[in-house]
Amino acid sequence: MNFEMSDDRRMLAETLRRYLSEQYGWDHRLRVAYQAPFHDPEKWAGMADLGLFHALVGEDRGGMGGSGFDIAVIFEEIGRALCPEPVLGAVMAARLLSATGTPLTALLSGETRYAVAIGELDAPYDLDGIACRADRTGDGWRLTGRKSVVYGGGVADRLLVAARANGQIALFDLAAAEADLHPYAMIDGGPAAEVLLEDTPATPILPAAQAALSDALDWGALALSAEALGAMEATSAALIDYLGTRKQFGQPIGTFQALQHRAVDLTIDIEQARSIVILAASAMGTPVQAKRVAQAKHLVGRVARKLAEEAIQMHGGIAMTWEYPVSHYAKRLVMIDHQLGDSDHHLGRLIETLQTA
């Protein structure tokens, strides 16, 4: 397997990294991530102007990318900058809308922001457990139920909602203004919402959507795994710098062998995480997609939690302060593990794939 990025992807990574470093400085990130609307609409528009969203889909859908590696490159830079823009919803929506044949012009231009509402309180990741109900009334459909922790839901223009209709899981499209939205910032910043649906009008766009929803969840999990990789690289760099500058007993604490060994172990863990993300990216669109994504999300979740804990412990009290970036990276790493299924959930998925092989 070739581990080198193509020239186009390297250019994409460099362009996005430069934009985020210039436009999403640390003070700016702290201001926008925790105050409504919990992201920066101007920076969202700026990312659209860069053509970023065109890299989410293939040329047949009007884009210029769409592979697993394109998604991984984008989200690694998002994680490195700890950027709270709701790009995850765009990735998943692009997959779902592509499955329905819906034009993607508004999504790719950034003009329309989508959020994907799948999870519920009693069925956060289990499609078979979805209780949200779709009822036919006259010439239209109406939805009743609740969707929880909808990423980007509070700032979305349109919602793609998974609901049960005629005994199967279907996909519906509705204007976000039609739903009862309760937006909030996640613990690590960034927009989410509870979505309450009470006889809410919606348009069915995919009557048998279970396969498409599973696919969208896989692509979302890959994106999050790559985001965690970028955040881990940034956290590790901050830790190495701290170990080289913080002094105790007249010498940098990085000269102490015990801390050296722990830092080396973390570096090895991050490289293992990078390898599994590359493997998962290469498997997107193949019969082993679900298996590779489960492997990646499981391993990355474990490594992310371990790095967050070790970085805070080796930094000491400064790592718990609001002003120091490591505390925010740690929160994001822990949250990524829980988004779209934690490491235990994906271990269960992996076991299922092995049992059915």
C-alpha positions as CSV (number, residue, x, y, z in Angstrom):
1,M,0.0,0.0,0.0
2,N,1.3,3.5,-0.9
3,F,1.3,5.6,2.2
4,E,2.3,8.8,0.4
5,M,-0.3,11.4,-0.3
6,S,-1.0,12.4,-3.9
7,D,0.0,15.9,-5.0
8,D,-3.6,17.0,-5.1
9,R,-4.3,15.8,-1.6
10,R,-1.1,17.3,-0.3
11,M,-2.2,20.7,-1.8
12,L,-5.6,20.3,-0.3
13,A,-4.1,19.6,3.2
14,E,-1.7,22.5,2.9
15,T,-4.4,24.9,1.7
16,L,-6.8,24.0,4.5
17,R,-4.0,24.0,7.2
18,R,-2.9,27.5,6.1
19,Y,-6.5,28.8,6.1
20,L,-7.3,27.4,9.5
21,S,-4.1,28.6,11.1
22,E,-4.8,32.1,9.7
23,Q,-8.5,32.3,10.3
24,Y,-9.0,30.0,13.3
25,G,-6.5,31.2,15.9
26,W,-6.8,29.9,19.4
27,D,-8.5,33.0,20.9
28,H,-11.0,33.0,18.0
29,R,-11.8,29.3,18.4
30,L,-12.5,29.7,22.1
31,R,-14.9,32.6,21.4
32,V,-17.0,30.9,18.7
33,A,-17.0,27.3,19.9
34,Y,-18.9,27.9,23.1
35,Q,-21.1,30.8,22.2
36,A,-24.2,30.6,20.0
37,P,-24.3,29.6,17.2
38,F,-21.2,27.6,18.4
39,H,-19.3,28.1,15.1
40,D,-18.4,30.9,12.8
41,P,-20.7,31.3,9.8
42,E,-18.2,33.6,8.0
43,K,-15.5,31.0,8.3
44,W,-18.0,28.3,7.0
45,A,-18.5,30.5,4.0
46,G,-14.7,30.9,3.6
47,M,-14.2,27.2,3.6
48,A,-16.9,26.9,0.9
49,D,-15.1,29.6,-1.1
50,L,-11.9,27.4,-0.9
51,G,-13.9,24.6,-2.6
52,L,-13.5,22.4,0.4
53,F,-16.9,20.8,0.2
54,H,-16.3,19.8,-3.4
55,A,-13.7,17.4,-2.1
56,L,-16.4,15.5,-0.2
57,V,-17.9,13.9,-3.4
58,G,-16.7,12.5,-6.7
59,E,-16.7,14.1,-10.1
60,D,-19.9,12.2,-11.1
61,R,-21.7,14.2,-8.4
62,G,-20.2,17.6,-9.2
63,G,-17.2,17.4,-6.8
64,M,-13.5,16.8,-7.2
65,G,-12.7,14.0,-4.7
66,G,-15.0,11.8,-2.6
67,S,-12.6,9.0,-1.8
68,G,-11.8,7.9,1.7
69,F,-8.4,9.6,1.5
70,D,-10.0,12.9,0.6
71,I,-12.2,12.8,3.6
72,A,-9.3,11.7,5.9
73,V,-7.1,14.6,4.6
74,I,-9.8,17.2,5.3
75,F,-10.7,15.9,8.8
76,E,-7.1,15.5,9.9
77,E,-6.6,19.2,9.4
78,I,-9.9,20.0,11.1
79,G,-8.8,18.0,14.1
80,R,-5.3,19.5,14.1
81,A,-6.9,23.0,14.3
82,L,-9.7,21.9,16.6
83,C,-12.1,23.5,14.2
84,P,-15.8,23.4,15.4
85,E,-17.4,23.9,12.0
86,P,-20.1,21.3,11.4
87,V,-18.4,19.6,8.3
88,L,-19.3,16.1,9.6
89,G,-23.0,16.7,8.7
90,A,-22.0,17.7,5.2
91,V,-20.0,14.4,4.7
92,M,-22.9,12.2,5.9
93,A,-25.5,14.3,4.0
94,A,-23.5,14.1,0.8
95,R,-23.5,10.3,1.0
96,L,-27.3,10.1,1.7
97,L,-28.2,12.7,-1.0
98,S,-26.0,10.9,-3.5
99,A,-27.9,7.7,-2.8
100,T,-31.2,9.4,-3.6
101,G,-29.8,11.1,-6.7
102,T,-30.6,14.6,-5.2
103,P,-28.5,17.4,-6.7
104,L,-25.7,18.5,-4.4
105,T,-25.2,22.1,-5.7
106,A,-26.5,23.8,-2.6
107,L,-24.5,21.6,-0.3
108,L,-21.2,21.9,-2.2
109,S,-21.5,25.7,-2.4
110,G,-22.0,25.9,1.4
111,E,-25.3,27.7,0.8
112,T,-27.3,25.0,2.5
113,R,-26.1,23.4,5.7
114,Y,-27.4,19.9,6.3
115,A,-27.6,17.9,9.5
116,V,-28.3,14.2,9.7
117,A,-30.7,13.1,12.4
118,I,-30.3,9.4,13.1
119,G,-29.6,8.8,16.8
120,E,-32.3,8.6,19.5
121,L,-32.1,8.4,23.3
122,D,-32.8,4.6,23.3
123,A,-31.1,3.9,20.0
124,P,-28.1,6.1,19.6
125,Y,-26.5,4.0,16.9
126,D,-28.8,1.0,16.3
127,L,-30.9,1.6,13.1
128,D,-33.2,-1.3,14.0
129,G,-34.1,0.5,17.3
130,I,-35.3,3.7,15.6
131,A,-38.7,4.7,17.1
132,C,-39.2,8.0,15.2
133,R,-42.5,7.5,13.3
134,A,-43.5,8.6,9.8
135,D,-47.3,8.7,9.1
136,R,-49.0,9.3,5.8
137,T,-51.6,12.1,6.0
138,G,-53.4,12.9,2.8
139,D,-50.8,13.7,0.1
140,G,-47.9,14.2,2.5
141,W,-45.9,12.7,5.4
142,R,-45.5,13.8,9.0
143,L,-42.9,12.8,11.5
144,T,-43.2,12.2,15.3
145,G,-40.3,11.5,17.6
146,R,-37.1,12.8,19.0
147,K,-33.6,12.8,17.7
148,S,-30.7,13.3,20.1
149,V,-27.3,14.9,19.8
150,V,-27.7,15.9,16.2
151,Y,-24.3,17.3,15.2
152,G,-24.8,20.7,13.5
153,G,-28.5,20.5,14.1
154,G,-28.9,23.9,15.7
155,V,-27.4,25.7,12.7
156,A,-28.7,23.5,9.9
157,D,-30.9,24.7,7.1
158,R,-32.2,21.3,6.3
159,L,-32.5,18.0,8.2
160,L,-32.2,14.5,6.9
161,V,-34.2,12.3,9.3
162,A,-34.3,8.6,9.6
163,A,-37.8,7.4,10.6
164,R,-39.8,4.2,10.5
165,A,-42.4,4.1,7.7
166,N,-44.4,1.1,6.6
167,G,-42.3,-1.3,8.6
168,Q,-38.9,-0.1,7.4
169,I,-36.4,2.7,7.9
170,A,-36.9,5.5,5.5
171,L,-35.1,8.8,5.0
172,F,-37.0,12.1,5.1
173,D,-35.9,15.7,4.2
174,L,-37.4,18.7,6.0
175,A,-36.6,22.3,6.6
176,A,-34.9,22.7,10.0
177,A,-37.3,25.6,10.7
178,E,-40.2,23.1,10.7
179,A,-38.8,21.2,13.7
180,D,-38.6,22.1,17.3
181,L,-34.8,22.6,17.7
182,H,-33.0,22.9,21.0
183,P,-29.4,23.9,20.1
184,Y,-26.4,23.7,22.5
185,A,-22.6,23.4,22.4
186,M,-21.1,20.0,23.1
187,I,-18.7,19.7,26.0
188,D,-15.8,20.3,23.6
189,G,-17.5,23.1,21.8
190,G,-19.3,23.0,18.4
191,P,-23.0,22.9,17.6
192,A,-25.4,20.1,18.3
193,A,-29.2,20.0,19.0
194,E,-32.1,18.0,20.3
195,V,-34.7,17.7,17.5
196,L,-38.3,17.3,18.6
197,L,-40.8,16.3,15.9
198,E,-44.5,16.5,16.5
199,D,-46.6,15.9,13.4
200,T,-43.8,17.7,11.5
201,P,-44.2,17.8,7.7
202,A,-41.4,16.1,5.7
203,T,-40.6,14.8,2.3
204,P,-39.6,11.1,1.8
205,I,-36.5,10.8,-0.4
206,L,-35.5,7.2,0.2
207,P,-38.1,4.6,1.2
208,A,-35.7,1.9,2.1
209,A,-32.7,3.7,3.6
210,Q,-31.1,1.3,6.0
211,A,-28.1,0.5,3.7
212,A,-27.6,4.1,2.8
213,L,-27.7,5.2,6.5
214,S,-25.2,2.5,7.4
215,D,-22.9,3.7,4.7
216,A,-23.3,7.3,5.9
217,L,-22.4,6.3,9.4
218,D,-19.3,4.5,8.2
219,W,-18.1,7.6,6.3
220,G,-18.9,9.7,9.4
221,A,-16.9,7.3,11.6
222,L,-13.9,7.5,9.1
223,A,-14.1,11.3,9.2
224,L,-14.0,11.3,13.0
225,S,-11.1,8.8,13.2
226,A,-9.1,11.1,10.9
227,E,-10.1,14.2,13.0
228,A,-8.9,12.4,16.1
229,L,-5.6,11.7,14.3
230,G,-5.0,15.4,13.7
231,A,-6.0,16.3,17.2
232,M,-3.6,13.6,18.6
233,E,-0.7,14.9,16.5
234,A,-1.3,18.4,17.9
235,T,-1.6,17.1,21.5
236,S,1.5,15.0,21.2
237,A,3.5,18.0,19.8
238,A,2.4,20.1,22.7
239,L,3.4,17.4,25.1
240,I,6.8,16.9,23.7
241,D,7.4,20.7,23.7
242,Y,6.3,20.9,27.4
243,L,8.6,18.0,28.4
244,G,11.5,19.8,26.8
245,T,10.9,23.1,28.5
246,R,9.4,22.4,31.9
247,K,12.1,22.0,34.5
248,Q,12.3,20.1,37.8
249,F,15.5,19.6,39.9
250,G,17.3,21.9,37.5
251,Q,16.7,19.9,34.3
252,P,13.9,19.4,31.7
253,I,11.4,16.8,32.9
254,G,11.8,15.2,29.4
255,T,15.2,13.9,30.5
256,F,13.6,11.6,33.0
257,Q,13.5,8.1,31.6
258,A,10.0,7.2,32.9
259,L,8.4,10.2,31.0
260,Q,10.5,9.4,27.9
261,H,9.2,5.9,27.8
262,R,5.6,7.1,28.2
263,A,6.0,9.7,25.4
264,V,7.5,7.1,23.1
265,D,4.7,4.7,23.8
266,L,2.2,7.4,22.8
267,T,4.1,8.1,19.6
268,I,3.9,4.4,18.7
269,D,0.2,4.4,19.5
270,I,-0.5,7.4,17.3
271,E,1.4,5.7,14.4
272,Q,-0.7,2.6,14.8
273,A,-3.8,4.8,14.7
274,R,-2.6,6.5,11.5
275,S,-2.0,3.1,9.9
276,I,-5.5,1.9,10.7
277,V,-7.1,5.1,9.4
278,I,-5.2,4.7,6.1
279,L,-6.4,1.1,5.9
280,A,-10.0,2.2,6.5
281,A,-9.7,5.0,4.0
282,S,-8.5,2.6,1.3
283,A,-11.4,0.3,2.0
284,M,-14.2,2.8,1.5
285,G,-16.6,1.6,-1.1
286,T,-15.4,-2.0,-1.0
287,P,-17.1,-5.1,0.6
288,V,-14.8,-4.7,3.7
289,Q,-15.7,-1.1,4.4
290,A,-17.8,-1.7,7.6
291,K,-15.1,-4.0,9.0
292,R,-12.2,-1.6,8.4
293,V,-14.2,1.4,9.7
294,A,-15.1,-0.6,12.9
295,Q,-11.4,-1.5,13.4
296,A,-10.3,2.2,12.9
297,K,-12.9,3.7,15.2
298,H,-12.3,1.1,17.9
299,L,-8.5,1.5,17.9
300,V,-8.6,5.3,17.5
301,G,-11.0,5.7,20.3
302,R,-8.8,3.7,22.7
303,V,-5.7,5.6,21.7
304,A,-7.4,9.0,21.8
305,R,-8.6,8.4,25.4
306,K,-5.2,7.2,26.5
307,L,-3.4,10.2,25.0
308,A,-5.9,12.6,26.6
309,E,-5.3,11.1,30.0
310,E,-1.5,10.8,29.6
311,A,-1.1,14.4,28.3
312,I,-3.1,15.8,31.2
313,Q,-1.2,13.8,33.8
314,M,2.3,14.6,32.4
315,H,1.4,18.3,32.0
316,G,0.1,18.6,35.5
317,G,-2.3,21.3,36.7
318,I,-1.7,23.6,33.7
319,A,-3.4,21.0,31.4
320,M,-6.7,21.6,33.3
321,T,-6.8,25.3,32.7
322,W,-9.2,27.0,30.2
323,E,-6.4,29.0,28.5
324,Y,-4.2,26.0,27.7
325,P,-5.0,24.1,24.5
326,V,-4.3,20.6,25.8
327,S,-7.5,20.7,28.0
328,H,-9.6,21.4,24.9
329,Y,-7.9,18.8,22.8
330,A,-8.4,16.2,25.5
331,K,-12.1,17.0,25.7
332,R,-12.4,16.7,21.9
333,L,-10.5,13.4,21.8
334,V,-12.8,11.9,24.5
335,M,-15.9,13.2,22.7
336,I,-14.8,11.8,19.3
337,D,-14.6,8.4,20.9
338,H,-18.3,8.7,21.8
339,Q,-19.5,10.2,18.5
340,L,-21.2,7.7,16.1
341,G,-20.3,4.9,18.5
342,D,-17.6,4.5,21.0
343,S,-14.7,1.9,21.0
344,D,-16.9,-0.7,22.7
345,H,-19.7,-0.3,20.2
346,H,-17.3,-0.7,17.2
347,L,-15.6,-3.7,18.9
348,G,-19.1,-5.3,18.9
349,R,-19.5,-4.4,15.2
350,L,-16.1,-5.9,14.5
351,I,-17.0,-9.1,16.3
352,E,-20.3,-9.4,14.3
353,T,-18.4,-9.0,11.0
354,L,-16.0,-11.8,12.0
355,Q,-18.9,-14.1,13.1
356,T,-20.6,-13.7,9.8
357,A,-17.5,-14.0,7.6
